[in-house]
Amino acid sequence: MIEHGYTVSGMNCGHCAQSVTEEITALPGVAEVDVDVPAGRVTVRAETALAEEDVRAAVTEAGFTFEGAVDLVP
């Protein structure tokens, strides 16, 4: 599994997290999505590397702003 981290703005509730999770989970190879609403952080575990453009499109489709990829600290 490969872990990807992203910053997303505009989320403020559990429904927001659910919307982002549903859209990103629909991407090929995604196994798990964790959303930390207060931090604006989304962690994605996938079988392969994800194209940032695909994640950006999924977040935008959910109605939020994709700010960018972040490094995950082990």
Biopython code that builds the backbone (N, CA, C, O; Angstrom):
import numpy as np
from Bio.PDB.StructureBuilder import StructureBuilder

atoms = [
    (1, "MET", "N", (0.834, -1.189, 0.000)),
    (1, "MET", "CA", (0.000, 0.000, 0.000)),
    (1, "MET", "C", (0.877, 1.250, 0.000)),
    (1, "MET", "O", (1.937, 1.296, 0.625)),
    (2, "ILE", "N", (0.409, 2.229, -0.702)),
    (2, "ILE", "CA", (1.072, 3.528, -0.746)),
    (2, "ILE", "C", (0.167, 4.524, -0.035)),
    (2, "ILE", "O", (-1.034, 4.580, -0.299)),
    (3, "GLU", "N", (0.751, 5.317, 0.875)),
    (3, "GLU", "CA", (-0.020, 6.353, 1.569)),
    (3, "GLU", "C", (0.228, 7.706, 0.925)),
    (3, "GLU", "O", (1.366, 8.082, 0.642)),
    (4, "HIS", "N", (-0.845, 8.419, 0.703)),
    (4, "HIS", "CA", (-0.803, 9.759, 0.130)),
    (4, "HIS", "C", (-1.469, 10.701, 1.126)),
    (4, "HIS", "O", (-2.458, 10.335, 1.761)),
    (5, "GLY", "N", (-0.934, 11.904, 1.264)),
    (5, "GLY", "CA", (-1.546, 12.904, 2.137)),
    (5, "GLY", "C", (-1.892, 14.156, 1.358)),
    (5, "GLY", "O", (-1.140, 14.583, 0.482)),
    (6, "TYR", "N", (-3.046, 14.746, 1.685)),
    (6, "TYR", "CA", (-3.502, 15.937, 0.985)),
    (6, "TYR", "C", (-4.113, 16.920, 1.971)),
    (6, "TYR", "O", (-4.617, 16.529, 3.024)),
    (7, "THR", "N", (-4.064, 18.184, 1.623)),
    (7, "THR", "CA", (-4.742, 19.217, 2.385)),
    (7, "THR", "C", (-5.963, 19.657, 1.583)),
    (7, "THR", "O", (-5.874, 19.943, 0.389)),
    (8, "VAL", "N", (-7.117, 19.704, 2.278)),
    (8, "VAL", "CA", (-8.380, 20.079, 1.651)),
    (8, "VAL", "C", (-9.032, 21.146, 2.529)),
    (8, "VAL", "O", (-9.120, 20.971, 3.745)),
    (9, "SER", "N", (-9.484, 22.235, 1.937)),
    (9, "SER", "CA", (-10.140, 23.273, 2.727)),
    (9, "SER", "C", (-11.640, 23.297, 2.446)),
    (9, "SER", "O", (-12.110, 22.832, 1.408)),
    (10, "GLY", "N", (-12.367, 23.852, 3.405)),
    (10, "GLY", "CA", (-13.804, 24.000, 3.269)),
    (10, "GLY", "C", (-14.616, 22.942, 4.004)),
    (10, "GLY", "O", (-15.840, 23.045, 4.076)),
    (11, "MET", "N", (-13.956, 21.933, 4.548)),
    (11, "MET", "CA", (-14.669, 20.886, 5.291)),
    (11, "MET", "C", (-14.910, 21.358, 6.716)),
    (11, "MET", "O", (-14.019, 21.937, 7.337)),
    (12, "ASN", "N", (-16.128, 21.111, 7.248)),
    (12, "ASN", "CA", (-16.387, 21.515, 8.624)),
    (12, "ASN", "C", (-17.293, 20.549, 9.387)),
    (12, "ASN", "O", (-17.725, 20.860, 10.497)),
    (13, "CYS", "N", (-17.589, 19.376, 8.806)),
    (13, "CYS", "CA", (-18.467, 18.441, 9.517)),
    (13, "CYS", "C", (-18.275, 17.016, 9.007)),
    (13, "CYS", "O", (-17.523, 16.770, 8.064)),
    (14, "GLY", "N", (-18.962, 16.098, 9.643)),
    (14, "GLY", "CA", (-18.891, 14.699, 9.252)),
    (14, "GLY", "C", (-19.437, 14.453, 7.858)),
    (14, "GLY", "O", (-18.942, 13.589, 7.133)),
    (15, "HIS", "N", (-20.463, 15.216, 7.481)),
    (15, "HIS", "CA", (-21.012, 15.057, 6.134)),
    (15, "HIS", "C", (-19.976, 15.465, 5.085)),
    (15, "HIS", "O", (-19.878, 14.841, 4.029)),
    (16, "CYS", "N", (-19.215, 16.499, 5.375)),
    (16, "CYS", "CA", (-18.137, 16.924, 4.476)),
    (16, "CYS", "C", (-17.132, 15.785, 4.296)),
    (16, "CYS", "O", (-16.735, 15.465, 3.176)),
    (17, "ALA", "N", (-16.732, 15.184, 5.410)),
    (17, "ALA", "CA", (-15.779, 14.075, 5.372)),
    (17, "ALA", "C", (-16.340, 12.915, 4.559)),
    (17, "ALA", "O", (-15.612, 12.288, 3.789)),
    (18, "GLN", "N", (-17.613, 12.629, 4.722)),
    (18, "GLN", "CA", (-18.247, 11.535, 3.993)),
    (18, "GLN", "C", (-18.243, 11.821, 2.490)),
    (18, "GLN", "O", (-17.970, 10.921, 1.695)),
    (19, "SER", "N", (-18.538, 13.039, 2.097)),
    (19, "SER", "CA", (-18.556, 13.402, 0.676)),
    (19, "SER", "C", (-17.177, 13.235, 0.041)),
    (19, "SER", "O", (-17.049, 12.674, -1.047)),
    (20, "VAL", "N", (-16.147, 13.728, 0.734)),
    (20, "VAL", "CA", (-14.780, 13.608, 0.228)),
    (20, "VAL", "C", (-14.385, 12.129, 0.157)),
    (20, "VAL", "O", (-13.790, 11.688, -0.826)),
    (21, "THR", "N", (-14.717, 11.373, 1.193)),
    (21, "THR", "CA", (-14.388, 9.946, 1.223)),
    (21, "THR", "C", (-15.032, 9.211, 0.062)),
    (21, "THR", "O", (-14.368, 8.418, -0.605)),
    (22, "GLU", "N", (-16.295, 9.452, -0.192)),
    (22, "GLU", "CA", (-16.999, 8.770, -1.285)),
    (22, "GLU", "C", (-16.364, 9.067, -2.635)),
    (22, "GLU", "O", (-16.178, 8.157, -3.443)),
    (23, "GLU", "N", (-16.032, 10.312, -2.888)),
    (23, "GLU", "CA", (-15.460, 10.682, -4.186)),
    (23, "GLU", "C", (-14.065, 10.087, -4.380)),
    (23, "GLU", "O", (-13.754, 9.573, -5.454)),
    (24, "ILE", "N", (-13.225, 10.154, -3.345)),
    (24, "ILE", "CA", (-11.864, 9.627, -3.480)),
    (24, "ILE", "C", (-11.874, 8.103, -3.527)),
    (24, "ILE", "O", (-11.076, 7.508, -4.252)),
    (25, "THR", "N", (-12.753, 7.466, -2.775)),
    (25, "THR", "CA", (-12.845, 6.005, -2.778)),
    (25, "THR", "C", (-13.203, 5.476, -4.170)),
    (25, "THR", "O", (-12.852, 4.347, -4.511)),
    (26, "ALA", "N", (-13.887, 6.269, -4.960)),
    (26, "ALA", "CA", (-14.273, 5.850, -6.311)),
    (26, "ALA", "C", (-13.086, 5.802, -7.279)),
    (26, "ALA", "O", (-13.210, 5.248, -8.370)),
    (27, "LEU", "N", (-11.945, 6.371, -6.901)),
    (27, "LEU", "CA", (-10.775, 6.339, -7.773)),
    (27, "LEU", "C", (-10.193, 4.924, -7.807)),
    (27, "LEU", "O", (-10.181, 4.239, -6.784)),
    (28, "PRO", "N", (-9.715, 4.481, -8.964)),
    (28, "PRO", "CA", (-9.140, 3.136, -9.081)),
    (28, "PRO", "C", (-7.955, 2.934, -8.143)),
    (28, "PRO", "O", (-7.062, 3.777, -8.060)),
    (29, "GLY", "N", (-7.962, 1.810, -7.445)),
    (29, "GLY", "CA", (-6.847, 1.443, -6.581)),
    (29, "GLY", "C", (-6.938, 1.938, -5.155)),
    (29, "GLY", "O", (-6.130, 1.528, -4.321)),
    (30, "VAL", "N", (-7.888, 2.804, -4.839)),
    (30, "VAL", "CA", (-7.999, 3.348, -3.483)),
    (30, "VAL", "C", (-8.596, 2.290, -2.561)),
    (30, "VAL", "O", (-9.648, 1.716, -2.843)),
    (31, "ALA", "N", (-7.898, 2.048, -1.449)),
    (31, "ALA", "CA", (-8.341, 1.047, -0.487)),
    (31, "ALA", "C", (-8.972, 1.674, 0.749)),
    (31, "ALA", "O", (-9.904, 1.114, 1.326)),
    (32, "GLU", "N", (-8.464, 2.837, 1.157)),
    (32, "GLU", "CA", (-8.938, 3.445, 2.407)),
    (32, "GLU", "C", (-8.717, 4.952, 2.361)),
    (32, "GLU", "O", (-7.720, 5.430, 1.820)),
    (33, "VAL", "N", (-9.663, 5.695, 2.938)),
    (33, "VAL", "CA", (-9.565, 7.147, 3.023)),
    (33, "VAL", "C", (-9.861, 7.557, 4.462)),
    (33, "VAL", "O", (-10.886, 7.170, 5.023)),
    (34, "ASP", "N", (-8.966, 8.338, 5.056)),
    (34, "ASP", "CA", (-9.173, 8.888, 6.395)),
    (34, "ASP", "C", (-9.204, 10.407, 6.279)),
    (34, "ASP", "O", (-8.300, 11.013, 5.704)),
    (35, "VAL", "N", (-10.249, 11.014, 6.828)),
    (35, "VAL", "CA", (-10.389, 12.467, 6.762)),
    (35, "VAL", "C", (-10.337, 13.047, 8.173)),
    (35, "VAL", "O", (-11.100, 12.638, 9.048)),
    (36, "ASP", "N", (-9.436, 13.999, 8.387)),
    (36, "ASP", "CA", (-9.337, 14.728, 9.642)),
    (36, "ASP", "C", (-9.892, 16.128, 9.356)),
    (36, "ASP", "O", (-9.175, 17.007, 8.877)),
    (37, "VAL", "N", (-11.170, 16.315, 9.658)),
    (37, "VAL", "CA", (-11.862, 17.568, 9.316)),
    (37, "VAL", "C", (-11.194, 18.785, 9.958)),
    (37, "VAL", "O", (-10.900, 19.745, 9.246)),
    (38, "PRO", "N", (-10.940, 18.792, 11.287)),
    (38, "PRO", "CA", (-10.354, 19.992, 11.892)),
    (38, "PRO", "C", (-8.993, 20.377, 11.295)),
    (38, "PRO", "O", (-8.672, 21.560, 11.186)),
    (39, "ALA", "N", (-8.204, 19.383, 10.913)),
    (39, "ALA", "CA", (-6.879, 19.656, 10.351)),
    (39, "ALA", "C", (-6.933, 19.909, 8.846)),
    (39, "ALA", "O", (-5.974, 20.416, 8.265)),
    (40, "GLY", "N", (-8.053, 19.557, 8.216)),
    (40, "GLY", "CA", (-8.148, 19.693, 6.771)),
    (40, "GLY", "C", (-7.233, 18.729, 6.050)),
    (40, "GLY", "O", (-6.733, 19.024, 4.964)),
    (41, "ARG", "N", (-7.018, 17.577, 6.657)),
    (41, "ARG", "CA", (-6.067, 16.596, 6.134)),
    (41, "ARG", "C", (-6.812, 15.354, 5.663)),
    (41, "ARG", "O", (-7.716, 14.866, 6.342)),
    (42, "VAL", "N", (-6.426, 14.851, 4.502)),
    (42, "VAL", "CA", (-6.982, 13.613, 3.968)),
    (42, "VAL", "C", (-5.821, 12.660, 3.702)),
    (42, "VAL", "O", (-4.878, 13.001, 2.988)),
    (43, "THR", "N", (-5.898, 11.467, 4.280)),
    (43, "THR", "CA", (-4.894, 10.440, 4.056)),
    (43, "THR", "C", (-5.543, 9.324, 3.254)),
    (43, "THR", "O", (-6.612, 8.826, 3.605)),
    (44, "VAL", "N", (-4.878, 8.940, 2.170)),
    (44, "VAL", "CA", (-5.412, 7.926, 1.271)),
    (44, "VAL", "C", (-4.407, 6.780, 1.177)),
    (44, "VAL", "O", (-3.215, 7.003, 0.964)),
    (45, "ARG", "N", (-4.899, 5.557, 1.336)),
    (45, "ARG", "CA", (-4.080, 4.372, 1.129)),
    (45, "ARG", "C", (-4.564, 3.727, -0.164)),
    (45, "ARG", "O", (-5.748, 3.436, -0.335)),
    (46, "ALA", "N", (-3.608, 3.514, -1.068)),
    (46, "ALA", "CA", (-3.967, 2.978, -2.384)),
    (46, "ALA", "C", (-2.976, 1.897, -2.793)),
    (46, "ALA", "O", (-1.849, 1.832, -2.302)),
    (47, "GLU", "N", (-3.435, 1.056, -3.706)),
    (47, "GLU", "CA", (-2.596, -0.029, -4.209)),
    (47, "GLU", "C", (-1.484, 0.489, -5.107)),
    (47, "GLU", "O", (-0.445, -0.156, -5.241)),
    (48, "THR", "N", (-1.691, 1.640, -5.719)),
    (48, "THR", "CA", (-0.712, 2.239, -6.622)),
    (48, "THR", "C", (-0.626, 3.736, -6.351)),
    (48, "THR", "O", (-1.406, 4.288, -5.575)),
    (49, "ALA", "N", (0.324, 4.374, -6.997)),
    (49, "ALA", "CA", (0.436, 5.834, -6.887)),
    (49, "ALA", "C", (-0.793, 6.465, -7.535)),
    (49, "ALA", "O", (-1.295, 5.977, -8.547)),
    (50, "LEU", "N", (-1.266, 7.546, -6.943)),
    (50, "LEU", "CA", (-2.425, 8.262, -7.475)),
    (50, "LEU", "C", (-1.968, 9.529, -8.182)),
    (50, "LEU", "O", (-1.037, 10.200, -7.737)),
    (51, "ALA", "N", (-2.624, 9.845, -9.275)),
    (51, "ALA", "CA", (-2.344, 11.098, -9.976)),
    (51, "ALA", "C", (-2.992, 12.235, -9.182)),
    (51, "ALA", "O", (-4.174, 12.172, -8.843)),
    (52, "GLU", "N", (-2.216, 13.259, -8.893)),
    (52, "GLU", "CA", (-2.733, 14.386, -8.119)),
    (52, "GLU", "C", (-3.948, 15.022, -8.798)),
    (52, "GLU", "O", (-4.869, 15.484, -8.124)),
    (53, "GLU", "N", (-3.946, 15.043, -10.126)),
    (53, "GLU", "CA", (-5.070, 15.631, -10.861)),
    (53, "GLU", "C", (-6.368, 14.876, -10.583)),
    (53, "GLU", "O", (-7.439, 15.479, -10.507)),
    (54, "ASP", "N", (-6.267, 13.545, -10.432)),
    (54, "ASP", "CA", (-7.454, 12.731, -10.162)),
    (54, "ASP", "C", (-8.008, 13.015, -8.768)),
    (54, "ASP", "O", (-9.221, 13.101, -8.575)),
    (55, "VAL", "N", (-7.109, 13.158, -7.806)),
    (55, "VAL", "CA", (-7.542, 13.454, -6.439)),
    (55, "VAL", "C", (-8.143, 14.862, -6.393)),
    (55, "VAL", "O", (-9.170, 15.082, -5.751)),
    (56, "ARG", "N", (-7.507, 15.800, -7.067)),
    (56, "ARG", "CA", (-8.027, 17.175, -7.137)),
    (56, "ARG", "C", (-9.443, 17.171, -7.716)),
    (56, "ARG", "O", (-10.329, 17.844, -7.189)),
    (57, "ALA", "N", (-9.655, 16.428, -8.783)),
    (57, "ALA", "CA", (-10.974, 16.363, -9.416)),
    (57, "ALA", "C", (-12.008, 15.748, -8.472)),
    (57, "ALA", "O", (-13.149, 16.208, -8.426)),
    (58, "ALA", "N", (-11.623, 14.718, -7.724)),
    (58, "ALA", "CA", (-12.546, 14.074, -6.788)),
    (58, "ALA", "C", (-12.936, 15.034, -5.666)),
    (58, "ALA", "O", (-14.106, 15.118, -5.295)),
    (59, "VAL", "N", (-11.956, 15.756, -5.129)),
    (59, "VAL", "CA", (-12.220, 16.711, -4.050)),
    (59, "VAL", "C", (-13.114, 17.850, -4.565)),
    (59, "VAL", "O", (-14.040, 18.274, -3.874)),
    (60, "THR", "N", (-12.837, 18.329, -5.750)),
    (60, "THR", "CA", (-13.644, 19.391, -6.347)),
    (60, "THR", "C", (-15.072, 18.907, -6.581)),
    (60, "THR", "O", (-16.026, 19.645, -6.336)),
    (61, "GLU", "N", (-15.220, 17.686, -7.048)),
    (61, "GLU", "CA", (-16.546, 17.104, -7.275)),
    (61, "GLU", "C", (-17.335, 17.024, -5.970)),
    (61, "GLU", "O", (-18.557, 17.177, -5.965)),
    (62, "ALA", "N", (-16.624, 16.783, -4.857)),
    (62, "ALA", "CA", (-17.272, 16.716, -3.546)),
    (62, "ALA", "C", (-17.653, 18.111, -3.040)),
    (62, "ALA", "O", (-18.406, 18.237, -2.075)),
    (63, "GLY", "N", (-17.132, 19.156, -3.692)),
    (63, "GLY", "CA", (-17.508, 20.520, -3.326)),
    (63, "GLY", "C", (-16.503, 21.246, -2.443)),
    (63, "GLY", "O", (-16.845, 22.225, -1.779)),
    (64, "PHE", "N", (-15.256, 20.761, -2.437)),
    (64, "PHE", "CA", (-14.242, 21.361, -1.565)),
    (64, "PHE", "C", (-13.024, 21.773, -2.364)),
    (64, "PHE", "O", (-12.925, 21.479, -3.556)),
    (65, "THR", "N", (-12.094, 22.454, -1.709)),
    (65, "THR", "CA", (-10.914, 22.980, -2.381)),
    (65, "THR", "C", (-9.697, 22.124, -2.063)),
    (65, "THR", "O", (-9.316, 21.964, -0.904)),
    (66, "PHE", "N", (-9.101, 21.584, -3.102)),
    (66, "PHE", "CA", (-7.870, 20.803, -2.994)),
    (66, "PHE", "C", (-6.721, 21.785, -2.894)),
    (66, "PHE", "O", (-6.479, 22.556, -3.822)),
    (67, "GLU", "N", (-6.008, 21.763, -1.773)),
    (67, "GLU", "CA", (-4.897, 22.694, -1.560)),
    (67, "GLU", "C", (-3.568, 22.113, -2.032)),
    (67, "GLU", "O", (-2.678, 22.861, -2.435)),
    (68, "GLY", "N", (-3.424, 20.790, -1.986)),
    (68, "GLY", "CA", (-2.189, 20.164, -2.445)),
    (68, "GLY", "C", (-1.806, 18.937, -1.668)),
    (68, "GLY", "O", (-2.430, 18.588, -0.665)),
    (69, "ALA", "N", (-0.772, 18.290, -2.146)),
    (69, "ALA", "CA", (-0.231, 17.104, -1.492)),
    (69, "ALA", "C", (0.643, 17.533, -0.323)),
    (69, "ALA", "O", (1.246, 18.606, -0.350)),
    (70, "VAL", "N", (0.710, 16.699, 0.691)),
    (70, "VAL", "CA", (1.580, 16.956, 1.841)),
    (70, "VAL", "C", (2.399, 15.709, 2.124)),
    (70, "VAL", "O", (1.971, 14.593, 1.827)),
    (71, "ASP", "N", (3.571, 15.902, 2.697)),
    (71, "ASP", "CA", (4.396, 14.772, 3.107)),
    (71, "ASP", "C", (3.821, 14.157, 4.353)),
    (71, "ASP", "O", (3.418, 14.864, 5.277)),
    (72, "LEU", "N", (3.781, 12.838, 4.382)),
    (72, "LEU", "CA", (3.322, 12.130, 5.576)),
    (72, "LEU", "C", (4.528, 11.789, 6.425)),
    (72, "LEU", "O", (5.503, 11.220, 5.933)),
    (73, "VAL", "N", (4.461, 12.131, 7.680)),
    (73, "VAL", "CA", (5.550, 11.855, 8.610)),
    (73, "VAL", "C", (5.335, 10.462, 9.180)),
    (73, "VAL", "O", (4.274, 10.179, 9.735)),
    (74, "PRO", "N", (6.338, 9.582, 9.051)),
    (74, "PRO", "CA", (6.161, 8.218, 9.560)),
    (74, "PRO", "C", (6.037, 8.161, 11.072)),
    (74, "PRO", "O", (5.885, 7.080, 11.639)),
]
sb = StructureBuilder()
sb.init_structure("model")
sb.init_model(0)
sb.init_chain("A")
sb.init_seg("    ")
for serial, (resi, resn, name, xyz) in enumerate(atoms, 1):
    if name == "N":
        sb.init_residue(resn, " ", resi, " ")
    sb.init_atom(name, np.array(xyz, "f"), 0.0, 1.0, " ", f" {name:<3s}", serial, name[0])
structure = sb.get_structure()
